[in-house]
């Protein structure tokens, strides 16, 4: 019978806080969150098979992550560099991209008291790939638009696609106004007068 495997106790309060923070995070990379959750559940006394069932992964995956954490601590939550080219973006930079995509765009009005206030009146009201890439670059992360798209797809983060038909380079272009509601009754058509018809006869 295989020996039961559990995550070792945390070395100190700092390590415990780091692991629990990642496990409860909404902005950290998804693989880090799941691995940290494995450690937290193991600390709670859960067996590897129960953890695997809860997180919908293979028990061997849980065992490997517990062993790595036992040997490397918080660093064991990440991936080891492969034999090929090292990824240019760090986990911190990837987390910043995900957090920015899940944040409120600077041009979107938010309710403050009884008023609608926007952080930047000239900013984007919705995140698009172009707007996200520009915002992340402004934060100091050197990243290409396709990398931002690949990271968001991997993490299941949605963004708004740019609609080219909403604008036009024509200076005389005027956007169409709102269409009337289908529930608005149609104007009754004028009925021909019977008296006028009889008078013709």
PyMOL CGO cylinders between C-alpha atoms (Angstrom):
from pymol import cmd
from pymol.cgo import CYLINDER

trace = [
    CYLINDER, 0.00, 0.00, 0.00, 1.52, 3.38, -1.00, 0.3, 1, 1, 1, 1, 1, 1,
    CYLINDER, 1.52, 3.38, -1.00, 2.58, 5.66, 1.80, 0.3, 1, 1, 1, 1, 1, 1,
    CYLINDER, 2.58, 5.66, 1.80, 0.28, 8.63, 2.42, 0.3, 1, 1, 1, 1, 1, 1,
    CYLINDER, 0.28, 8.63, 2.42, 1.78, 11.89, 1.22, 0.3, 1, 1, 1, 1, 1, 1,
    CYLINDER, 1.78, 11.89, 1.22, 1.02, 15.29, 2.70, 0.3, 1, 1, 1, 1, 1, 1,
    CYLINDER, 1.02, 15.29, 2.70, 2.47, 18.75, 2.30, 0.3, 1, 1, 1, 1, 1, 1,
    CYLINDER, 2.47, 18.75, 2.30, 5.04, 19.50, 4.97, 0.3, 1, 1, 1, 1, 1, 1,
    CYLINDER, 5.04, 19.50, 4.97, 4.06, 22.09, 7.61, 0.3, 1, 1, 1, 1, 1, 1,
    CYLINDER, 4.06, 22.09, 7.61, 4.88, 25.67, 6.66, 0.3, 1, 1, 1, 1, 1, 1,
    CYLINDER, 4.88, 25.67, 6.66, 8.26, 26.89, 7.85, 0.3, 1, 1, 1, 1, 1, 1,
    CYLINDER, 8.26, 26.89, 7.85, 6.88, 30.15, 9.23, 0.3, 1, 1, 1, 1, 1, 1,
    CYLINDER, 6.88, 30.15, 9.23, 3.90, 32.47, 9.12, 0.3, 1, 1, 1, 1, 1, 1,
    CYLINDER, 3.90, 32.47, 9.12, 5.26, 34.25, 6.04, 0.3, 1, 1, 1, 1, 1, 1,
    CYLINDER, 5.26, 34.25, 6.04, 5.34, 31.08, 3.96, 0.3, 1, 1, 1, 1, 1, 1,
    CYLINDER, 5.34, 31.08, 3.96, 1.86, 30.10, 5.14, 0.3, 1, 1, 1, 1, 1, 1,
    CYLINDER, 1.86, 30.10, 5.14, 0.49, 33.53, 4.25, 0.3, 1, 1, 1, 1, 1, 1,
    CYLINDER, 0.49, 33.53, 4.25, 2.10, 33.43, 0.80, 0.3, 1, 1, 1, 1, 1, 1,
    CYLINDER, 2.10, 33.43, 0.80, 0.61, 30.04, -0.07, 0.3, 1, 1, 1, 1, 1, 1,
    CYLINDER, 0.61, 30.04, -0.07, -2.86, 30.92, 1.22, 0.3, 1, 1, 1, 1, 1, 1,
    CYLINDER, -2.86, 30.92, 1.22, -2.82, 34.26, -0.59, 0.3, 1, 1, 1, 1, 1, 1,
    CYLINDER, -2.82, 34.26, -0.59, -2.07, 32.58, -3.92, 0.3, 1, 1, 1, 1, 1, 1,
    CYLINDER, -2.07, 32.58, -3.92, -4.67, 29.88, -3.29, 0.3, 1, 1, 1, 1, 1, 1,
    CYLINDER, -4.67, 29.88, -3.29, -7.38, 32.52, -2.75, 0.3, 1, 1, 1, 1, 1, 1,
    CYLINDER, -7.38, 32.52, -2.75, -6.17, 34.90, -5.45, 0.3, 1, 1, 1, 1, 1, 1,
    CYLINDER, -6.17, 34.90, -5.45, -8.29, 35.91, -8.46, 0.3, 1, 1, 1, 1, 1, 1,
    CYLINDER, -8.29, 35.91, -8.46, -5.42, 37.52, -10.36, 0.3, 1, 1, 1, 1, 1, 1,
    CYLINDER, -5.42, 37.52, -10.36, -2.56, 35.02, -10.03, 0.3, 1, 1, 1, 1, 1, 1,
    CYLINDER, -2.56, 35.02, -10.03, -1.91, 32.57, -12.90, 0.3, 1, 1, 1, 1, 1, 1,
    CYLINDER, -1.91, 32.57, -12.90, -4.40, 29.69, -12.85, 0.3, 1, 1, 1, 1, 1, 1,
    CYLINDER, -4.40, 29.69, -12.85, -1.76, 26.95, -12.51, 0.3, 1, 1, 1, 1, 1, 1,
    CYLINDER, -1.76, 26.95, -12.51, -0.23, 28.67, -9.46, 0.3, 1, 1, 1, 1, 1, 1,
    CYLINDER, -0.23, 28.67, -9.46, -3.66, 29.03, -7.84, 0.3, 1, 1, 1, 1, 1, 1,
    CYLINDER, -3.66, 29.03, -7.84, -4.47, 25.35, -8.27, 0.3, 1, 1, 1, 1, 1, 1,
    CYLINDER, -4.47, 25.35, -8.27, -1.10, 24.21, -6.95, 0.3, 1, 1, 1, 1, 1, 1,
    CYLINDER, -1.10, 24.21, -6.95, -1.40, 26.46, -3.91, 0.3, 1, 1, 1, 1, 1, 1,
    CYLINDER, -1.40, 26.46, -3.91, -4.88, 25.06, -3.29, 0.3, 1, 1, 1, 1, 1, 1,
    CYLINDER, -4.88, 25.06, -3.29, -3.38, 21.56, -3.28, 0.3, 1, 1, 1, 1, 1, 1,
    CYLINDER, -3.38, 21.56, -3.28, -1.03, 22.61, -0.48, 0.3, 1, 1, 1, 1, 1, 1,
    CYLINDER, -1.03, 22.61, -0.48, -3.76, 24.29, 1.56, 0.3, 1, 1, 1, 1, 1, 1,
    CYLINDER, -3.76, 24.29, 1.56, -6.06, 21.26, 1.26, 0.3, 1, 1, 1, 1, 1, 1,
    CYLINDER, -6.06, 21.26, 1.26, -3.21, 18.96, 2.22, 0.3, 1, 1, 1, 1, 1, 1,
    CYLINDER, -3.21, 18.96, 2.22, -2.55, 21.11, 5.29, 0.3, 1, 1, 1, 1, 1, 1,
    CYLINDER, -2.55, 21.11, 5.29, -6.23, 20.57, 6.15, 0.3, 1, 1, 1, 1, 1, 1,
    CYLINDER, -6.23, 20.57, 6.15, -5.60, 16.81, 6.19, 0.3, 1, 1, 1, 1, 1, 1,
    CYLINDER, -5.60, 16.81, 6.19, -7.03, 15.91, 2.79, 0.3, 1, 1, 1, 1, 1, 1,
    CYLINDER, -7.03, 15.91, 2.79, -5.56, 12.87, 1.02, 0.3, 1, 1, 1, 1, 1, 1,
    CYLINDER, -5.56, 12.87, 1.02, -4.18, 13.14, -2.50, 0.3, 1, 1, 1, 1, 1, 1,
    CYLINDER, -4.18, 13.14, -2.50, -7.12, 11.28, -4.07, 0.3, 1, 1, 1, 1, 1, 1,
    CYLINDER, -7.12, 11.28, -4.07, -9.64, 13.61, -2.45, 0.3, 1, 1, 1, 1, 1, 1,
    CYLINDER, -9.64, 13.61, -2.45, -7.66, 16.69, -3.51, 0.3, 1, 1, 1, 1, 1, 1,
    CYLINDER, -7.66, 16.69, -3.51, -7.47, 15.37, -7.07, 0.3, 1, 1, 1, 1, 1, 1,
    CYLINDER, -7.47, 15.37, -7.07, -11.22, 14.80, -7.14, 0.3, 1, 1, 1, 1, 1, 1,
    CYLINDER, -11.22, 14.80, -7.14, -11.93, 18.28, -5.78, 0.3, 1, 1, 1, 1, 1, 1,
    CYLINDER, -11.93, 18.28, -5.78, -9.60, 20.04, -8.24, 0.3, 1, 1, 1, 1, 1, 1,
    CYLINDER, -9.60, 20.04, -8.24, -10.38, 17.69, -11.15, 0.3, 1, 1, 1, 1, 1, 1,
    CYLINDER, -10.38, 17.69, -11.15, -6.87, 16.50, -11.84, 0.3, 1, 1, 1, 1, 1, 1,
    CYLINDER, -6.87, 16.50, -11.84, -4.92, 13.22, -11.60, 0.3, 1, 1, 1, 1, 1, 1,
    CYLINDER, -4.92, 13.22, -11.60, -3.75, 12.07, -8.14, 0.3, 1, 1, 1, 1, 1, 1,
    CYLINDER, -3.75, 12.07, -8.14, -0.21, 11.76, -9.50, 0.3, 1, 1, 1, 1, 1, 1,
    CYLINDER, -0.21, 11.76, -9.50, -0.28, 15.47, -10.34, 0.3, 1, 1, 1, 1, 1, 1,
    CYLINDER, -0.28, 15.47, -10.34, -1.13, 16.22, -6.71, 0.3, 1, 1, 1, 1, 1, 1,
    CYLINDER, -1.13, 16.22, -6.71, 1.66, 13.95, -5.45, 0.3, 1, 1, 1, 1, 1, 1,
    CYLINDER, 1.66, 13.95, -5.45, 4.23, 15.63, -7.71, 0.3, 1, 1, 1, 1, 1, 1,
    CYLINDER, 4.23, 15.63, -7.71, 3.21, 19.10, -6.53, 0.3, 1, 1, 1, 1, 1, 1,
    CYLINDER, 3.21, 19.10, -6.53, 3.29, 18.11, -2.87, 0.3, 1, 1, 1, 1, 1, 1,
    CYLINDER, 3.29, 18.11, -2.87, 6.79, 16.67, -3.32, 0.3, 1, 1, 1, 1, 1, 1,
    CYLINDER, 6.79, 16.67, -3.32, 7.99, 19.83, -5.06, 0.3, 1, 1, 1, 1, 1, 1,
    CYLINDER, 7.99, 19.83, -5.06, 6.56, 22.05, -2.36, 0.3, 1, 1, 1, 1, 1, 1,
    CYLINDER, 6.56, 22.05, -2.36, 8.14, 19.89, 0.34, 0.3, 1, 1, 1, 1, 1, 1,
    CYLINDER, 8.14, 19.89, 0.34, 11.51, 20.33, -1.35, 0.3, 1, 1, 1, 1, 1, 1,
    CYLINDER, 11.51, 20.33, -1.35, 11.35, 23.91, -2.69, 0.3, 1, 1, 1, 1, 1, 1,
    CYLINDER, 11.35, 23.91, -2.69, 8.65, 25.73, -0.73, 0.3, 1, 1, 1, 1, 1, 1,
    CYLINDER, 8.65, 25.73, -0.73, 6.72, 28.50, -2.48, 0.3, 1, 1, 1, 1, 1, 1,
    CYLINDER, 6.72, 28.50, -2.48, 9.09, 28.33, -5.45, 0.3, 1, 1, 1, 1, 1, 1,
    CYLINDER, 9.09, 28.33, -5.45, 7.80, 24.81, -6.05, 0.3, 1, 1, 1, 1, 1, 1,
    CYLINDER, 7.80, 24.81, -6.05, 4.45, 26.23, -7.14, 0.3, 1, 1, 1, 1, 1, 1,
    CYLINDER, 4.45, 26.23, -7.14, 6.00, 27.42, -10.40, 0.3, 1, 1, 1, 1, 1, 1,
    CYLINDER, 6.00, 27.42, -10.40, 7.22, 25.52, -13.44, 0.3, 1, 1, 1, 1, 1, 1,
    CYLINDER, 7.22, 25.52, -13.44, 10.79, 24.44, -13.88, 0.3, 1, 1, 1, 1, 1, 1,
    CYLINDER, 10.79, 24.44, -13.88, 12.43, 26.00, -16.95, 0.3, 1, 1, 1, 1, 1, 1,
    CYLINDER, 12.43, 26.00, -16.95, 12.42, 23.64, -19.91, 0.3, 1, 1, 1, 1, 1, 1,
    CYLINDER, 12.42, 23.64, -19.91, 15.38, 22.79, -22.15, 0.3, 1, 1, 1, 1, 1, 1,
    CYLINDER, 15.38, 22.79, -22.15, 14.29, 25.29, -24.79, 0.3, 1, 1, 1, 1, 1, 1,
    CYLINDER, 14.29, 25.29, -24.79, 14.21, 29.07, -24.73, 0.3, 1, 1, 1, 1, 1, 1,
    CYLINDER, 14.21, 29.07, -24.73, 13.19, 30.51, -21.37, 0.3, 1, 1, 1, 1, 1, 1,
    CYLINDER, 13.19, 30.51, -21.37, 9.90, 32.39, -21.31, 0.3, 1, 1, 1, 1, 1, 1,
    CYLINDER, 9.90, 32.39, -21.31, 10.49, 36.12, -21.56, 0.3, 1, 1, 1, 1, 1, 1,
    CYLINDER, 10.49, 36.12, -21.56, 7.61, 37.06, -19.28, 0.3, 1, 1, 1, 1, 1, 1,
    CYLINDER, 7.61, 37.06, -19.28, 7.87, 36.33, -15.58, 0.3, 1, 1, 1, 1, 1, 1,
    CYLINDER, 7.87, 36.33, -15.58, 4.98, 35.00, -13.50, 0.3, 1, 1, 1, 1, 1, 1,
    CYLINDER, 4.98, 35.00, -13.50, 4.66, 38.45, -11.91, 0.3, 1, 1, 1, 1, 1, 1,
    CYLINDER, 4.66, 38.45, -11.91, 4.31, 40.07, -15.34, 0.3, 1, 1, 1, 1, 1, 1,
    CYLINDER, 4.31, 40.07, -15.34, 1.75, 37.50, -16.44, 0.3, 1, 1, 1, 1, 1, 1,
    CYLINDER, 1.75, 37.50, -16.44, -0.18, 38.14, -13.23, 0.3, 1, 1, 1, 1, 1, 1,
    CYLINDER, -0.18, 38.14, -13.23, -0.10, 41.88, -13.93, 0.3, 1, 1, 1, 1, 1, 1,
    CYLINDER, -0.10, 41.88, -13.93, -1.59, 41.33, -17.41, 0.3, 1, 1, 1, 1, 1, 1,
    CYLINDER, -1.59, 41.33, -17.41, -4.40, 39.16, -16.01, 0.3, 1, 1, 1, 1, 1, 1,
    CYLINDER, -4.40, 39.16, -16.01, -5.11, 41.61, -13.19, 0.3, 1, 1, 1, 1, 1, 1,
    CYLINDER, -5.11, 41.61, -13.19, -5.27, 44.53, -15.62, 0.3, 1, 1, 1, 1, 1, 1,
    CYLINDER, -5.27, 44.53, -15.62, -7.68, 42.65, -17.88, 0.3, 1, 1, 1, 1, 1, 1,
    CYLINDER, -7.68, 42.65, -17.88, -9.97, 41.99, -14.90, 0.3, 1, 1, 1, 1, 1, 1,
    CYLINDER, -9.97, 41.99, -14.90, -9.82, 45.58, -13.67, 0.3, 1, 1, 1, 1, 1, 1,
    CYLINDER, -9.82, 45.58, -13.67, -12.19, 48.43, -14.53, 0.3, 1, 1, 1, 1, 1, 1,
    CYLINDER, -12.19, 48.43, -14.53, -11.08, 50.30, -17.68, 0.3, 1, 1, 1, 1, 1, 1,
    CYLINDER, -11.08, 50.30, -17.68, -10.07, 53.92, -16.94, 0.3, 1, 1, 1, 1, 1, 1,
    CYLINDER, -10.07, 53.92, -16.94, -12.77, 55.33, -19.23, 0.3, 1, 1, 1, 1, 1, 1,
    CYLINDER, -12.77, 55.33, -19.23, -15.68, 53.32, -17.82, 0.3, 1, 1, 1, 1, 1, 1,
    CYLINDER, -15.68, 53.32, -17.82, -17.89, 55.42, -15.50, 0.3, 1, 1, 1, 1, 1, 1,
    CYLINDER, -17.89, 55.42, -15.50, -18.44, 54.05, -12.01, 0.3, 1, 1, 1, 1, 1, 1,
    CYLINDER, -18.44, 54.05, -12.01, -21.01, 55.14, -9.46, 0.3, 1, 1, 1, 1, 1, 1,
    CYLINDER, -21.01, 55.14, -9.46, -19.60, 57.34, -6.70, 0.3, 1, 1, 1, 1, 1, 1,
    CYLINDER, -19.60, 57.34, -6.70, -22.40, 58.48, -4.43, 0.3, 1, 1, 1, 1, 1, 1,
    CYLINDER, -22.40, 58.48, -4.43, -25.07, 59.81, -6.75, 0.3, 1, 1, 1, 1, 1, 1,
    CYLINDER, -25.07, 59.81, -6.75, -22.76, 60.55, -9.67, 0.3, 1, 1, 1, 1, 1, 1,
    CYLINDER, -22.76, 60.55, -9.67, -21.03, 58.63, -12.46, 0.3, 1, 1, 1, 1, 1, 1,
    CYLINDER, -21.03, 58.63, -12.46, -17.28, 59.26, -12.43, 0.3, 1, 1, 1, 1, 1, 1,
    CYLINDER, -17.28, 59.26, -12.43, -14.60, 57.99, -14.82, 0.3, 1, 1, 1, 1, 1, 1,
    CYLINDER, -14.60, 57.99, -14.82, -10.93, 57.80, -13.94, 0.3, 1, 1, 1, 1, 1, 1,
    CYLINDER, -10.93, 57.80, -13.94, -9.94, 59.08, -17.38, 0.3, 1, 1, 1, 1, 1, 1,
    CYLINDER, -9.94, 59.08, -17.38, -12.52, 60.77, -19.60, 0.3, 1, 1, 1, 1, 1, 1,
    CYLINDER, -12.52, 60.77, -19.60, -10.35, 60.10, -22.65, 0.3, 1, 1, 1, 1, 1, 1,
    CYLINDER, -10.35, 60.10, -22.65, -9.58, 56.50, -21.64, 0.3, 1, 1, 1, 1, 1, 1,
    CYLINDER, -9.58, 56.50, -21.64, -11.05, 53.26, -22.93, 0.3, 1, 1, 1, 1, 1, 1,
    CYLINDER, -11.05, 53.26, -22.93, -14.51, 52.33, -21.65, 0.3, 1, 1, 1, 1, 1, 1,
    CYLINDER, -14.51, 52.33, -21.65, -13.91, 48.65, -22.51, 0.3, 1, 1, 1, 1, 1, 1,
    CYLINDER, -13.91, 48.65, -22.51, -10.75, 46.56, -22.57, 0.3, 1, 1, 1, 1, 1, 1,
    CYLINDER, -10.75, 46.56, -22.57, -9.66, 45.50, -26.04, 0.3, 1, 1, 1, 1, 1, 1,
    CYLINDER, -9.66, 45.50, -26.04, -6.42, 43.71, -26.89, 0.3, 1, 1, 1, 1, 1, 1,
    CYLINDER, -6.42, 43.71, -26.89, -4.93, 46.94, -28.19, 0.3, 1, 1, 1, 1, 1, 1,
    CYLINDER, -4.93, 46.94, -28.19, -5.95, 48.89, -25.07, 0.3, 1, 1, 1, 1, 1, 1,
    CYLINDER, -5.95, 48.89, -25.07, -4.70, 46.16, -22.74, 0.3, 1, 1, 1, 1, 1, 1,
    CYLINDER, -4.70, 46.16, -22.74, -1.37, 45.87, -24.54, 0.3, 1, 1, 1, 1, 1, 1,
    CYLINDER, -1.37, 45.87, -24.54, -0.87, 49.63, -24.35, 0.3, 1, 1, 1, 1, 1, 1,
    CYLINDER, -0.87, 49.63, -24.35, -1.80, 49.73, -20.65, 0.3, 1, 1, 1, 1, 1, 1,
    CYLINDER, -1.80, 49.73, -20.65, 0.53, 46.85, -19.76, 0.3, 1, 1, 1, 1, 1, 1,
    CYLINDER, 0.53, 46.85, -19.76, 3.38, 48.39, -21.69, 0.3, 1, 1, 1, 1, 1, 1,
    CYLINDER, 3.38, 48.39, -21.69, 2.79, 51.65, -19.83, 0.3, 1, 1, 1, 1, 1, 1,
    CYLINDER, 2.79, 51.65, -19.83, 3.23, 49.66, -16.61, 0.3, 1, 1, 1, 1, 1, 1,
    CYLINDER, 3.23, 49.66, -16.61, 6.70, 48.61, -17.76, 0.3, 1, 1, 1, 1, 1, 1,
    CYLINDER, 6.70, 48.61, -17.76, 6.03, 45.15, -19.24, 0.3, 1, 1, 1, 1, 1, 1,
    CYLINDER, 6.03, 45.15, -19.24, 7.50, 44.62, -22.69, 0.3, 1, 1, 1, 1, 1, 1,
    CYLINDER, 7.50, 44.62, -22.69, 4.94, 42.39, -24.37, 0.3, 1, 1, 1, 1, 1, 1,
    CYLINDER, 4.94, 42.39, -24.37, 3.48, 41.86, -27.83, 0.3, 1, 1, 1, 1, 1, 1,
    CYLINDER, 3.48, 41.86, -27.83, -0.24, 41.99, -28.57, 0.3, 1, 1, 1, 1, 1, 1,
    CYLINDER, -0.24, 41.99, -28.57, -0.26, 38.29, -29.53, 0.3, 1, 1, 1, 1, 1, 1,
    CYLINDER, -0.26, 38.29, -29.53, 1.33, 37.39, -26.19, 0.3, 1, 1, 1, 1, 1, 1,
    CYLINDER, 1.33, 37.39, -26.19, -1.41, 39.24, -24.31, 0.3, 1, 1, 1, 1, 1, 1,
    CYLINDER, -1.41, 39.24, -24.31, -4.04, 37.39, -26.34, 0.3, 1, 1, 1, 1, 1, 1,
    CYLINDER, -4.04, 37.39, -26.34, -2.38, 34.01, -25.70, 0.3, 1, 1, 1, 1, 1, 1,
    CYLINDER, -2.38, 34.01, -25.70, -2.17, 34.63, -21.93, 0.3, 1, 1, 1, 1, 1, 1,
    CYLINDER, -2.17, 34.63, -21.93, -5.80, 35.72, -21.68, 0.3, 1, 1, 1, 1, 1, 1,
    CYLINDER, -5.80, 35.72, -21.68, -7.01, 32.73, -23.68, 0.3, 1, 1, 1, 1, 1, 1,
    CYLINDER, -7.01, 32.73, -23.68, -5.03, 30.35, -21.49, 0.3, 1, 1, 1, 1, 1, 1,
    CYLINDER, -5.03, 30.35, -21.49, -6.46, 31.87, -18.30, 0.3, 1, 1, 1, 1, 1, 1,
    CYLINDER, -6.46, 31.87, -18.30, -10.02, 32.11, -19.68, 0.3, 1, 1, 1, 1, 1, 1,
    CYLINDER, -10.02, 32.11, -19.68, -10.15, 35.90, -19.36, 0.3, 1, 1, 1, 1, 1, 1,
    CYLINDER, -10.15, 35.90, -19.36, -12.56, 37.60, -21.76, 0.3, 1, 1, 1, 1, 1, 1,
    CYLINDER, -12.56, 37.60, -21.76, -12.11, 40.95, -23.42, 0.3, 1, 1, 1, 1, 1, 1,
    CYLINDER, -12.11, 40.95, -23.42, -14.08, 43.06, -25.87, 0.3, 1, 1, 1, 1, 1, 1,
    CYLINDER, -14.08, 43.06, -25.87, -13.32, 42.78, -29.58, 0.3, 1, 1, 1, 1, 1, 1,
    CYLINDER, -13.32, 42.78, -29.58, -12.87, 45.99, -31.51, 0.3, 1, 1, 1, 1, 1, 1,
    CYLINDER, -12.87, 45.99, -31.51, -15.74, 46.68, -33.89, 0.3, 1, 1, 1, 1, 1, 1,
    CYLINDER, -15.74, 46.68, -33.89, -14.48, 48.39, -37.00, 0.3, 1, 1, 1, 1, 1, 1,
    CYLINDER, -14.48, 48.39, -37.00, -17.98, 49.23, -38.24, 0.3, 1, 1, 1, 1, 1, 1,
    CYLINDER, -17.98, 49.23, -38.24, -18.75, 51.56, -35.35, 0.3, 1, 1, 1, 1, 1, 1,
    CYLINDER, -18.75, 51.56, -35.35, -16.46, 54.28, -36.66, 0.3, 1, 1, 1, 1, 1, 1,
    CYLINDER, -16.46, 54.28, -36.66, -15.56, 55.72, -40.02, 0.3, 1, 1, 1, 1, 1, 1,
    CYLINDER, -15.56, 55.72, -40.02, -12.66, 57.85, -41.32, 0.3, 1, 1, 1, 1, 1, 1,
    CYLINDER, -12.66, 57.85, -41.32, -15.21, 59.90, -43.29, 0.3, 1, 1, 1, 1, 1, 1,
    CYLINDER, -15.21, 59.90, -43.29, -15.47, 63.36, -41.61, 0.3, 1, 1, 1, 1, 1, 1,
    CYLINDER, -15.47, 63.36, -41.61, -19.16, 63.55, -42.65, 0.3, 1, 1, 1, 1, 1, 1,
    CYLINDER, -19.16, 63.55, -42.65, -19.95, 60.22, -41.04, 0.3, 1, 1, 1, 1, 1, 1,
    CYLINDER, -19.95, 60.22, -41.04, -22.75, 60.44, -38.48, 0.3, 1, 1, 1, 1, 1, 1,
    CYLINDER, -22.75, 60.44, -38.48, -23.54, 57.39, -36.32, 0.3, 1, 1, 1, 1, 1, 1,
    CYLINDER, -23.54, 57.39, -36.32, -27.09, 56.15, -36.46, 0.3, 1, 1, 1, 1, 1, 1,
    CYLINDER, -27.09, 56.15, -36.46, -29.26, 56.98, -33.48, 0.3, 1, 1, 1, 1, 1, 1,
    CYLINDER, -29.26, 56.98, -33.48, -31.17, 54.48, -31.42, 0.3, 1, 1, 1, 1, 1, 1,
    CYLINDER, -31.17, 54.48, -31.42, -33.85, 52.61, -33.27, 0.3, 1, 1, 1, 1, 1, 1,
    CYLINDER, -33.85, 52.61, -33.27, -37.35, 52.94, -31.96, 0.3, 1, 1, 1, 1, 1, 1,
    CYLINDER, -37.35, 52.94, -31.96, -38.65, 50.14, -29.80, 0.3, 1, 1, 1, 1, 1, 1,
    CYLINDER, -38.65, 50.14, -29.80, -40.66, 47.38, -31.43, 0.3, 1, 1, 1, 1, 1, 1,
    CYLINDER, -40.66, 47.38, -31.43, -43.27, 47.92, -28.75, 0.3, 1, 1, 1, 1, 1, 1,
    CYLINDER, -43.27, 47.92, -28.75, -43.96, 51.46, -29.99, 0.3, 1, 1, 1, 1, 1, 1,
    CYLINDER, -43.96, 51.46, -29.99, -47.30, 51.39, -31.76, 0.3, 1, 1, 1, 1, 1, 1,
    CYLINDER, -47.30, 51.39, -31.76, -47.27, 52.30, -35.40, 0.3, 1, 1, 1, 1, 1, 1,
    CYLINDER, -47.27, 52.30, -35.40, -48.94, 55.53, -36.44, 0.3, 1, 1, 1, 1, 1, 1,
    CYLINDER, -48.94, 55.53, -36.44, -52.46, 54.77, -37.75, 0.3, 1, 1, 1, 1, 1, 1,
    CYLINDER, -52.46, 54.77, -37.75, -52.84, 55.29, -41.47, 0.3, 1, 1, 1, 1, 1, 1,
    CYLINDER, -52.84, 55.29, -41.47, -55.37, 57.89, -42.59, 0.3, 1, 1, 1, 1, 1, 1,
    CYLINDER, -55.37, 57.89, -42.59, -58.58, 56.27, -43.74, 0.3, 1, 1, 1, 1, 1, 1,
    CYLINDER, -58.58, 56.27, -43.74, -60.28, 57.50, -46.81, 0.3, 1, 1, 1, 1, 1, 1,
    CYLINDER, -60.28, 57.50, -46.81, -63.46, 59.42, -46.09, 0.3, 1, 1, 1, 1, 1, 1,
    CYLINDER, -63.46, 59.42, -46.09, -66.66, 57.70, -47.17, 0.3, 1, 1, 1, 1, 1, 1,
    CYLINDER, -66.66, 57.70, -47.17, -68.34, 61.04, -47.77, 0.3, 1, 1, 1, 1, 1, 1,
    CYLINDER, -68.34, 61.04, -47.77, -65.67, 62.11, -50.22, 0.3, 1, 1, 1, 1, 1, 1,
    CYLINDER, -65.67, 62.11, -50.22, -66.02, 58.79, -52.04, 0.3, 1, 1, 1, 1, 1, 1,
    CYLINDER, -66.02, 58.79, -52.04, -69.76, 59.16, -52.31, 0.3, 1, 1, 1, 1, 1, 1,
    CYLINDER, -69.76, 59.16, -52.31, -69.47, 62.71, -53.52, 0.3, 1, 1, 1, 1, 1, 1,
    CYLINDER, -69.47, 62.71, -53.52, -67.35, 61.55, -56.44, 0.3, 1, 1, 1, 1, 1, 1,
    CYLINDER, -67.35, 61.55, -56.44, -70.07, 59.21, -57.45, 0.3, 1, 1, 1, 1, 1, 1,
]
cmd.load_cgo(trace, "trace")
